[in-house]
Amino acid sequence: MNAPLLIELFTEELPPKALSRLGASFAATIAEGLRAQGLAPAGAAVDAFATPRRLAVRVAEVRKRAEDRPIEAKGPSVAVGLDASGQPTMALRKWAEKQGARIEDLVRASDGKQECFYYRSTAPGATLAQAVQPLIEQALAKLPIPKVMQYQLADGRTNASFVRPAHGLVVLHGEHVVPASVLGLQSGGLVHGHRFQGETDIELPHAGDYERLLAERGRVVASFDERRARIDAQLRAKAAALGVSLGDESQVAPLLDEVTALVEWPAVYVGAFEREFLAVPQECLILTMRTNQKYFPLFDAQGRLDHRFLIVSNMEIADPSLIIDGNQRVVRPRLADARFFFEQDKKMRLVDRTPRLGAVVYHAKLGTQAQRTDRVRALATQVARAIGADRALADRAALLAKADLLTGMVGEFPELQGTMGRHYATHDGEPAEIAQAIAEHYQPRFAGDALPASGTGTAVALADKLETLAGIWGIGAQPTGDRDPFALRRHALGVVRMLVERPMPGGGDAPGLRTLLEAAFATFAQVPAVVPAVDALHAFVVDRLRGWLRERGQPAADVDAVLAVDADRLDRVLPRLEAIAAFRALPEAQSLAAANKRIGNILRKAEGLAPGVAVGRDRLVEPAERALDEAIARVAPQAERRLASLDYAGALTVLASLREPVDAFFEGVMVNADDPALRANRLALLDGLHRLMNRVADLSKLAA
């Protein structure tokens, strides 16, 4: 009998931030297990369900019993299995006994090399009744549970371990309950509705009725995706009716996921707070509404915060006034706290807070935040000079950058560090670029985050991240495996992105990575615990660059080719990669890449080769080597001019014209001539060609 199989585990409220992953994992493991045992076809439809109080899956076309399958066991070769008189040996008899077979049941067949004995039989298909409990146990064991808790079962004696206490188990194959027992629960066909608005117990007549009856009688939207879509539609409809928007979509999506995991029958209502709170920086109000209350703030067409907000409730009622009033009364004290901190913080200037950083420990081996600030200031002024930014502004911004850590607002809302510094600096009358740089110096905070927009912000952000990298690396606290407690990978990626993506002020060049790392370690000269390790840290940052480029879709071979030539000037990496992509499209590309690889192999094997030795033209005796030398002399100045203007694609196009003389050289010239002078001269010719060809990238790495 083929029928849908429904499995539901009913629990107390599951962790909201993990619910979507838990539901997907539970469904995938059950479905894969059924397919693996032949109980469900490969293309069987799978419906995953997840609500705050349940994980469930329904798999279509599940068999009660899988089809029998033929099995074949290979035994000893005939030479081993039979003795000289053709009788079964002890080895064959033992093997047959192990298979549960008689000698006469064995067949002889070739395995492609020799004739062997085989035992062919039929294995009975798995039954759903036997398979379902191990499958559920396996699915529960594989759940990406953030933290397991122990609780006591109903018998008052037995303990169970799971993410939350479980209270119900449904295993329904079509209209039949399949016996199973997990977490002290016996399977049945009873599901439970909404805690307040639905029927407590709903008997399912068939697995296919699950989500329909839960919705109609239980007031539960079982599907996570359907519930999310319903909330999203209600939010946007309410916002449109009010003439406002939900704001930055990147901030809306994670909150939408979280509230979807908090409700089973969603309803969206409009709340409001007093307009006087809008005098507080809107970031403070937005943070407390989204993070603490799970509300959706609303914004006008200019992006300014509105005094109204949207509440996603788990109760749909005709008169929601009590729900709205209750939520407004809850959020008001939070907003009042934010206003209080803001007003109090403004009474002391940021610059007057900086001496207190001397009492804040940054790291036991690296000193206080005041000492760290001194290092960042020294580094920021160097970086500013290198990138063409204002050194005085960078120094002032670096001095004030960490001062907001001592404010009441940041103490209450640590996520606002930098943001509040900008507001307080503006209030103190600091120049706009300094205030902006205080906020920007934490950027990019995460993958995909915006980069600092100002030159001063870029200088301080680079200095801040480089100081962290050098200090933490220098005390031996490098990342290991999946552990990176100081977020050095994130800091390294931030440095990479600023050097690669951020145009330097005034169109200047970005400083070399090694120069920056050396300057960063130099700021720790008076800190004995820090051991400079420029080479190791440089390799670490370049590895992050390599991974980041590949994630952006750059071919691995192209990335390796470019970084093999220059892994220091990161601002030139993308133009070089673009040039490589254009070079690959040329008809000469593969031939030149292969020739370059061949030349590299020849030069590596050459003994006594002195790189950079001039070619003796009087020793060029073969027409092909003279033609190659003339071609190099003609092409080299053109390539150099293009390289000087950073026209990497143009340089490679010019070099592509060397294909014919290079091919002719290898066809007509013996490099390893018997005459030592001729051999050395030809190696010098190839060495010059190799260095010329690899100015943009190591072309040998592009060879197929």
C-alpha positions in Angstrom: 0.0 0.0 0.0 1.4 3.4 -1.0 0.2 6.3 1.1 1.6 9.5 2.6 3.5 9.1 5.8 3.1 11.9 8.4 5.5 12.1 11.4 5.0 14.9 13.9 6.8 15.6 17.2 4.8 18.0 19.4 7.0 19.9 21.9 7.1 22.9 24.1 8.2 26.2 22.5 11.3 25.5 20.3 14.2 28.0 20.0 12.9 30.6 17.4 16.3 31.4 15.8 16.9 27.7 15.1 13.3 26.6 14.2 13.7 26.8 10.4 16.9 24.8 10.4 15.4 22.2 12.8 12.4 21.7 10.6 14.4 21.4 7.4 16.8 18.9 9.0 14.1 16.7 10.5 12.2 16.5 7.2 15.3 15.8 5.1 16.7 13.0 7.4 13.3 11.2 7.4 12.8 11.5 3.7 16.4 10.4 2.9 16.0 7.4 5.2 12.8 6.3 3.5 14.3 6.6 0.1 17.5 4.7 1.1 15.4 1.8 2.4 13.3 1.7 -0.8 10.2 2.7 1.2 9.7 5.9 -0.9 10.5 6.6 -4.5 13.3 9.0 -5.3 10.9 11.7 -6.5 8.4 11.5 -3.7 7.1 14.9 -2.6 8.3 16.0 0.8 6.4 18.6 2.9 8.3 20.0 5.9 6.4 21.7 8.7 7.7 23.7 11.7 5.8 25.8 14.2 6.9 27.0 17.6 5.5 23.8 19.1 6.1 21.1 16.5 8.4 19.6 13.9 6.7 17.5 11.2 7.2 16.0 7.8 5.0 14.3 5.3 6.4 12.1 2.6 4.2 11.0 -0.3 3.9 7.5 -1.8 5.5 5.7 1.1 5.2 1.9 0.8 4.2 -0.4 3.7 6.9 -2.8 2.6 9.8 -2.2 0.2 10.3 -4.5 -2.8 12.7 -7.4 -2.4 16.1 -6.8 -3.8 18.6 -9.2 -5.4 21.9 -9.5 -3.7 25.2 -11.0 -4.9 28.1 -12.0 -2.7 31.5 -12.7 -4.3 33.4 -15.6 -2.8 36.8 -17.2 -3.3 38.2 -17.7 -6.8 37.7 -21.2 -8.4 41.4 -21.8 -8.0 41.2 -21.3 -4.3 37.7 -22.8 -3.8 38.4 -26.2 -5.5 41.3 -28.6 -4.8 43.2 -30.6 -7.4 40.5 -33.2 -7.6 37.8 -30.5 -8.1 36.3 -30.9 -4.6 35.3 -27.8 -2.4 38.2 -26.6 -0.2 37.7 -25.7 3.4 37.9 -22.0 2.4 34.9 -22.4 0.1 32.9 -24.4 2.6 33.5 -21.8 5.4 32.5 -18.9 3.1 29.4 -20.7 1.9 28.4 -21.5 5.5 28.9 -17.8 6.4 26.4 -16.9 3.6 23.9 -19.5 4.7 24.2 -21.3 1.4 24.9 -24.8 0.2 27.8 -25.5 -2.1 25.4 -26.5 -4.9 23.7 -23.1 -4.6 26.8 -21.3 -5.6 27.5 -20.2 -9.2 30.7 -19.6 -11.1 31.3 -16.4 -13.0 34.2 -14.2 -14.2 35.0 -11.0 -12.3 36.9 -9.7 -15.3 40.2 -11.2 -14.1 39.4 -14.7 -12.9 36.6 -17.1 -12.4 35.1 -16.9 -8.9 32.2 -18.3 -6.9 29.1 -16.2 -6.2 26.1 -16.6 -4.1 23.0 -15.0 -5.5 19.9 -14.5 -3.3 17.0 -12.2 -2.6 16.9 -9.9 0.4 13.4 -9.2 1.7 12.4 -5.5 1.5 12.3 -3.4 4.7 9.0 -2.9 6.3 7.8 0.6 7.4 6.8 -0.8 10.8 10.4 -1.9 11.4 12.1 1.2 9.9 10.1 4.1 11.2 11.4 4.2 14.8 15.1 4.0 13.9 14.5 6.7 11.3 12.9 9.1 13.8 15.7 8.4 16.3 18.2 9.2 13.6 16.4 12.4 12.6 16.3 13.6 16.2 20.0 12.7 16.7 21.0 14.8 13.6 19.0 17.9 14.5 21.3 21.0 14.7 20.2 21.6 18.3 21.7 24.8 19.8 21.5 23.4 23.4 20.1 20.2 24.8 18.1 20.2 28.0 17.1 17.3 30.3 13.6 16.8 31.6 11.6 14.2 33.5 9.1 12.0 31.7 5.6 11.5 32.9 6.5 8.4 34.9 8.4 10.6 37.3 11.5 8.5 37.2 13.0 8.6 33.7 14.9 11.5 32.2 15.0 12.5 28.6 17.4 14.8 26.7 16.1 17.0 23.9 16.0 20.6 22.8 12.6 21.1 24.6 10.3 18.7 26.4 8.2 16.6 23.9 4.6 15.8 24.6 3.2 14.1 21.5 4.2 11.8 18.7 2.2 11.2 15.5 3.2 8.5 13.0 0.4 8.1 10.5 0.7 6.1 7.2 -2.4 7.1 5.3 -5.1 6.4 7.8 -3.2 3.9 9.9 -1.0 4.6 13.0 2.4 3.1 12.8 3.7 2.0 16.2 6.8 3.8 17.4 8.2 5.1 20.7 10.7 8.0 21.2 11.4 10.3 24.1 9.0 8.2 26.2 6.1 8.9 23.8 3.9 6.3 22.0 2.8 7.2 18.5 -0.8 8.0 17.7 -2.9 10.1 15.4 -3.8 13.0 17.7 -2.5 16.5 16.9 -2.9 19.7 19.0 -4.1 23.1 18.0 -3.2 26.6 19.0 -2.5 27.0 22.7 -5.4 29.6 23.2 -7.5 29.7 20.0 -7.6 26.2 18.6 -9.0 22.8 19.6 -6.7 21.0 22.1 -7.0 17.6 20.6 -7.7 16.8 16.9 -7.9 13.2 15.7 -6.4 13.0 12.2 -8.4 10.6 9.9 -5.6 10.6 7.3 -2.1 11.9 6.9 -3.2 14.0 4.0 -5.5 16.0 6.2 -2.7 17.3 8.5 -2.3 21.0 7.6 -5.9 21.5 6.6 -7.4 20.3 9.9 -4.7 22.1 11.9 -5.7 25.4 10.1 -9.5 24.8 10.3 -9.8 23.4 13.8 -6.5 24.1 15.4 -5.8 27.7 14.2 -2.3 26.7 13.3 -0.4 27.4 10.0 1.8 24.3 10.0 4.1 25.3 7.1 7.0 27.6 8.1 7.2 29.1 4.6 3.4 29.6 4.3 3.3 31.3 7.7 6.2 33.5 6.7 4.6 34.5 3.5 1.3 35.3 5.3 3.1 37.5 7.8 5.1 39.3 5.1 1.9 40.0 3.1 0.2 41.4 6.2 3.2 43.6 7.1 3.4 45.1 3.7 -0.3 45.7 3.4 -0.4 47.5 6.8 2.7 49.6 5.9 1.2 50.5 2.5 -2.1 51.5 4.1 -0.2 53.8 6.5 1.9 55.3 3.7 5.2 54.1 5.1 7.7 51.3 4.5 9.4 48.5 6.5 12.8 50.0 5.7 16.0 48.2 4.8 15.1 44.8 3.5 18.3 43.2 4.8 17.1 44.1 8.3 13.5 43.0 7.6 14.3 39.4 6.5 16.0 38.1 9.7 13.3 39.6 11.9 10.6 38.1 9.7 12.2 34.7 10.1 12.3 35.1 13.8 8.7 36.2 14.3 7.6 33.4 12.0 9.1 31.0 14.5 7.2 32.7 17.4 3.7 32.4 16.2 1.3 29.7 14.9 -1.6 31.8 13.7 -0.2 35.3 12.9 -2.0 38.6 13.0 -0.4 42.0 12.4 -1.5 45.1 14.4 -0.3 48.7 14.4 1.2 50.2 17.6 2.5 53.6 18.3 4.7 55.6 20.7 4.9 59.3 21.6 6.5 61.4 18.9 8.8 63.0 21.5 10.9 59.8 21.5 11.8 60.6 17.9 14.3 63.1 19.3 16.5 60.2 20.3 18.8 58.9 17.5 16.6 56.6 15.5 19.2 53.7 15.6 18.5 53.4 19.3 14.8 53.1 18.9 15.1 50.8 15.9 17.4 48.5 17.8 15.2 48.2 20.9 12.1 47.6 18.8 13.6 45.0 16.6 16.0 43.2 19.0 14.1 43.4 22.3 10.5 43.5 21.3 10.4 41.9 17.8 8.5 44.8 16.4 8.8 46.1 12.8 9.6 49.8 12.8 8.2 51.9 10.0 9.9 54.6 7.9 8.8 57.5 5.8 9.9 58.1 2.2 13.1 59.8 3.4 14.0 56.9 5.6 13.1 58.7 8.8 11.6 56.6 11.6 7.9 56.9 12.1 6.2 56.9 15.5 4.2 53.8 14.5 5.3 50.2 14.4 3.9 46.8 13.5 3.3 44.0 16.0 3.1 40.4 14.9 0.8 38.6 17.3 0.0 35.0 17.9 -3.7 35.9 18.4 -6.2 37.0 15.7 -9.1 38.6 17.4 -11.9 41.0 16.4 -10.8 43.7 19.0 -7.0 43.7 19.4 -7.0 46.9 21.5 -5.8 45.1 24.6 -2.9 43.4 22.6 -1.9 46.7 21.1 -2.1 48.6 24.4 -0.1 45.9 26.2 2.7 46.1 23.6 2.7 49.9 23.7 3.0 49.8 27.5 5.9 47.3 27.2 7.9 49.3 24.6 7.5 52.7 26.2 9.9 52.1 29.2 12.5 50.8 26.7 12.3 54.0 24.7 12.3 56.1 27.8 15.5 54.3 28.9 17.1 55.1 25.5 16.1 58.8 25.9 17.5 58.9 29.4 20.9 57.4 28.4 21.1 59.7 25.4 20.4 62.9 27.4 22.8 61.8 30.2 25.6 60.9 27.8 25.5 64.3 26.0 26.5 65.9 29.3 30.1 64.7 28.9 32.2 65.3 25.7 33.7 62.3 24.0 37.2 63.7 24.3 36.7 64.0 28.0 35.9 60.3 28.3 39.1 59.2 26.6 41.3 59.3 29.7 39.0 56.7 31.3 39.9 54.2 28.6 43.0 53.7 30.7 40.9 51.8 33.2 39.4 49.5 30.6 41.4 46.3 29.9 41.5 45.5 26.2 43.5 42.2 26.6 45.7 41.0 29.5 48.7 40.8 27.2 48.0 43.8 25.1 47.1 46.4 27.8 44.2 48.8 28.1 41.9 50.4 25.6 43.9 53.7 26.0 47.1 51.9 25.0 45.2 50.3 22.1 43.9 53.8 21.1 47.5 55.1 21.0 48.5 52.3 18.7 45.6 52.8 16.4 46.3 56.6 16.3 49.9 56.0 15.2 48.8 53.5 12.6 45.9 55.6 11.3 48.1 58.6 10.6 50.5 56.3 8.6 47.7 54.8 6.7 46.1 58.2 6.0 49.4 59.5 4.6 49.7 56.3 2.4 46.2 56.6 1.0 46.1 60.3 0.6 43.7 61.1 3.5 44.0 63.9 6.0 46.4 62.8 8.8 45.1 65.2 11.4 41.5 64.1 10.9 42.5 60.5 11.1 44.4 61.0 14.3 41.5 62.8 15.9 39.0 60.2 14.8 41.2 57.4 16.1 41.5 59.2 19.4 37.7 59.4 19.8 36.8 56.1 18.1 36.5 54.0 21.3 35.2 56.7 23.7 31.6 55.8 23.2 32.3 52.4 24.9 32.1 54.4 28.2 28.6 55.8 27.5 25.5 54.6 29.1 23.8 54.0 25.7 26.5 51.7 24.4 26.6 50.0 27.8 22.9 49.2 27.4 23.1 48.5 23.7 26.6 47.3 22.7 25.5 47.0 19.1 25.4 50.8 18.9 29.1 51.3 19.4 30.4 53.6 16.7 26.9 54.7 15.8 26.5 56.5 19.1 30.0 57.8 18.8 29.0 59.6 15.6 26.0 61.2 17.3 27.9 62.3 20.3 30.8 63.7 18.2 28.3 65.7 16.1 26.8 67.0 19.3 30.2 68.0 20.6 30.9 70.0 17.4 33.5 67.7 16.0 34.0 68.0 12.2 31.5 66.0 10.1 34.2 63.7 8.7 35.5 62.8 12.2 32.0 61.9 13.4 31.4 59.9 10.2 34.8 58.1 10.7 33.9 57.1 14.2 30.9 55.2 12.9 32.7 53.9 9.9 35.8 52.5 11.6 33.9 49.3 12.5 33.0 48.7 8.9 32.7 46.2 7.3 31.2 44.5 10.4 30.1 41.4 8.5 30.3 39.8 5.1 28.6 42.0 2.6 28.5 45.0 4.9 29.2 48.5 3.4 32.8 49.8 3.4 33.8 53.2 4.9 32.8 55.9 2.5 35.3 58.6 3.7 39.0 58.7 3.5 39.3 59.3 7.2 36.9 56.4 8.0 39.0 54.1 5.7 42.2 55.1 7.4 40.9 54.4 10.9 39.1 51.3 9.9 42.2 49.8 8.4 44.3 50.8 11.4 41.8 49.3 13.8 41.6 46.0 12.0 45.4 45.8 11.4 46.1 46.6 15.1 43.8 43.7 16.1 45.3 41.3 13.6 48.9 42.1 14.6 48.3 42.1 18.3 46.2 39.0 18.6 48.3 37.1 16.1 51.5 38.3 17.8 50.5 36.8 21.1 49.8 33.4 19.5 46.0 33.5 19.5 45.6 32.6 15.8 42.4 31.0 14.6 42.4 27.2 14.7 40.0 25.0 12.8 36.5 26.4 13.4 37.6 28.5 16.4 38.2 32.2 15.9 37.3 33.9 19.2 38.8 37.2 18.2 37.2 37.2 14.7 40.6 37.5 12.9 39.1 36.0 9.8 36.5 38.8 9.7 39.1 41.4 10.4 41.3 40.1 7.6 38.4 40.0 5.2 37.7 43.6 6.1 41.3 44.7 5.3 41.1 42.7 2.0 37.8 44.4 0.9 39.0 47.9 1.8 42.2 47.4 -0.2 40.6 45.7 -3.1 37.2 47.5 -3.5 37.7 50.9 -1.9 39.0 53.7 -4.2 41.6 55.6 -2.4 41.1 59.3 -1.7 42.1 61.5 -4.6 42.5 58.4 -6.8 45.8 57.4 -5.1 47.2 54.0 -4.8 46.5 51.6 -1.9 49.5 50.8 0.2 51.0 47.3 0.0 49.7 44.7 2.4 53.2 43.8 3.7 54.0 47.4 4.4 50.7 47.8 6.4 51.4 44.6 8.4 55.0 45.7 9.2 53.6 49.1 10.4 51.0 47.3 12.5 53.6 45.1 14.3 55.8 48.2 14.8 53.2 49.8 17.0 53.7 46.9 19.4 57.4 47.5 19.8 56.9 48.3 23.6 54.7 45.2 24.1 57.0 42.2 24.9 54.2 39.7 24.5 53.8 40.4 20.8 56.1 38.5 18.5 56.2 40.0 15.0 55.1 37.5 12.4 54.7 39.4 9.2 55.1 36.5 6.8 52.6 34.2 8.6 50.0 37.0 9.0 50.5 38.0 5.4 49.9 34.4 4.3 46.7 34.3 6.4 45.3 37.5 4.9 46.1 36.4 1.4 44.4 33.1 2.0 41.3 35.1 3.0 41.6 37.1 -0.2 41.9 33.9 -2.2 38.8 32.4 -0.6 36.8 35.7 -1.0 37.7 35.9 -4.7 36.6 32.4 -5.4 33.3 33.0 -3.5 32.8 35.9 -6.0 33.0 33.4 -8.9 36.6 34.0 -9.9 38.2 30.8 -11.4 40.6 29.2 -9.0 43.4 29.0 -11.6 43.1 32.7 -12.4 43.3 33.7 -8.8 46.3 31.5 -8.2 47.9 32.9 -11.4 47.5 36.5 -10.2 48.5 36.0 -6.6 51.6 34.0 -7.6 53.0 37.2 -9.2 51.8 39.9 -6.8 50.0 39.2 -3.5 50.9 42.5 -2.0 49.2 45.3 -4.1 45.7 44.1 -3.5 44.2 47.1 -5.2 45.5 45.7 -8.5 44.1 42.2 -8.1 40.7 42.7 -9.7 42.1 44.6 -12.8 44.6 41.7 -13.3 41.8 39.2 -13.0 39.8 41.1 -15.6 42.9 41.1 -17.9 43.3 37.3 -17.4 39.6 36.8 -18.4 40.2 38.8 -21.6 43.4 36.9 -22.3 41.7 33.6 -22.0 39.4 34.6 -24.9 42.4 35.1 -27.3 43.2 32.2 -29.7 46.8 32.4 -28.6 46.1 32.0 -24.9 46.3 28.2 -24.4 49.4 27.9 -26.6 51.2 30.6 -24.7 50.1 29.3 -21.3 51.4 25.8 -22.3 54.7 27.3 -23.6 55.1 29.4 -20.4 54.7 26.2 -18.3 57.2 24.4 -20.5 59.7 27.3 -20.1 59.2 27.3 -16.3 60.0 23.6 -16.2 63.1 24.1 -18.3 64.4 26.9 -16.2 63.7 25.1 -12.9 65.8 22.1 -14.1 68.6 24.3 -15.5 71.9 24.2 -13.5 73.9 27.3 -12.8 71.3 29.6 -14.4 71.8 33.2 -13.3 68.5 35.0 -13.7 68.6 38.3 -15.6 71.8 37.6 -17.6 71.8 39.5 -20.9 71.4 37.6 -24.1 74.5 37.5 -26.3 73.2 38.2 -29.7 76.4 37.0 -31.3 75.5 33.5 -30.0 72.1 33.4 -31.5 72.9 31.0 -34.4 69.5 29.5 -35.3 66.9 31.6 -37.3 64.2 30.7 -34.8 66.1 32.0 -31.8 67.1 35.2 -33.6 63.4 35.7 -34.6 62.3 35.2 -31.0 64.9 37.7 -29.7 63.8 40.3 -32.2 60.1 39.7 -31.3 60.9 40.1 -27.6 62.8 43.3 -28.3 59.9 44.7 -30.4 57.1 43.7 -28.0 58.8 44.4 -24.6 58.7 48.2 -24.8 55.0 48.1 -25.9 54.1 45.8 -23.0 56.1 47.9 -20.5 54.2 51.1 -21.5 50.9 49.4 -21.0 52.0 47.9 -17.6 53.2 51.4 -16.5 49.7 52.7 -17.2 48.1 49.6 -15.5 46.6 48.5 -18.8 47.0 44.8 -17.9 44.7 43.6 -20.6 46.6 45.6 -23.2 49.9 44.2 -22.0 48.6 40.6 -22.4 47.2 41.3 -25.8 50.6 42.6 -26.9 52.3 39.6 -25.5 49.9 37.3 -27.3 51.7 38.3 -30.6 54.7 36.2 -29.3 52.9 33.0 -30.0 54.3 32.3 -33.4 58.0 33.0 -32.6 57.7 31.0 -29.4 56.2 28.0 -31.2 58.8 28.3 -33.9 61.6 28.4 -31.3 60.5 25.2 -29.6 60.1 23.5 -33.0 63.5 24.5 -34.4 65.9 25.1 -31.5 67.5 22.6 -29.0 67.7 24.5 -25.7 70.0 22.0 -24.0 72.7 22.2 -26.7 76.0 20.4 -26.1 77.9 23.7 -26.3 77.7 25.2 -22.8 77.8 28.8 -24.2 74.9 28.2 -26.6 72.9 26.4 -23.9 73.5 29.3 -21.4 72.5 31.9 -24.0 69.3 30.1 -24.9 68.4 29.7 -21.2 69.0 33.5 -20.8 66.7 34.1 -23.7 64.0 32.0 -22.2 64.5 33.5 -18.8 63.9 37.0 -20.2 60.8 35.8 -22.1 59.5 34.1 -18.9 59.8 37.2 -16.8 58.2 39.3 -19.5 55.3 37.0 -19.9 54.6 36.7 -16.2 54.4 40.4 -15.3 50.6 40.3 -15.0 50.1 36.8 -13.8 51.8 33.4 -13.8 50.5 32.2 -17.2 51.6 28.7 -16.6 48.8 28.2 -14.1 46.3 28.8 -16.9 47.5 25.8 -19.0 44.9 23.2 -19.4 
